[in-house]
Amino acid sequence: MYYVYVLLLNNNDLYKGSTDDLKRRFKEHQFGKVESTRNYRPLKLILYEAYLLKSDAERREKFLKTTEGRRLLKQQLRDILNKEINGK
């Protein structure tokens, strides 16, 4: 199984990634072993999607990093982002 995941960083940015071991990768983020998120802890896992094929997961991650993908992701996660960021 392959996963695409979204983390909410402490600066309220969204980090998108993919992995074949979600638990291990999330722990790496939490313990500061990932350079791109090390300075933005604590972070929260707010979304993940599972795929049978690595190519599908990579394609989805690449899309989420485009302008349209970011816009659609923020629209999809609107309620959770409002709750986490604004406490509403």
Residue pairs with C-beta under 8 A, 6 or more apart in sequence:
1 20
1 50
1 51
1 52
2 18
2 19
2 20
2 50
2 51
2 52
2 53
2 54
2 56
2 57
2 58
3 18
3 19
3 20
3 22
3 25
3 48
3 49
3 50
3 51
3 57
4 16
4 17
4 18
4 48
4 49
4 51
4 57
4 60
4 61
4 64
5 16
5 17
5 18
5 19
5 22
5 25
5 26
5 45
5 47
5 48
5 49
6 14
6 15
6 16
6 45
6 46
6 47
6 48
6 64
6 73
6 77
7 14
7 15
7 17
7 26
7 29
7 37
7 43
7 44
7 45
7 46
8 14
8 43
8 44
8 46
8 81
8 84
9 15
9 37
9 40
9 41
9 43
10 40
10 41
10 42
10 43
11 40
12 81
12 85
13 40
14 46
14 70
14 73
14 74
14 77
15 29
15 36
15 37
15 40
15 43
16 61
16 64
16 65
16 73
17 25
17 61
18 57
18 58
18 60
18 61
19 25
20 54
22 48
26 45
28 34
29 37
29 41
29 43
30 41
30 42
30 43
32 38
32 41
37 43
44 84
46 77
46 80
46 81
46 84
47 73
47 77
49 57
49 60
51 57
51 60
63 69
64 70
64 73
74 81
82 88
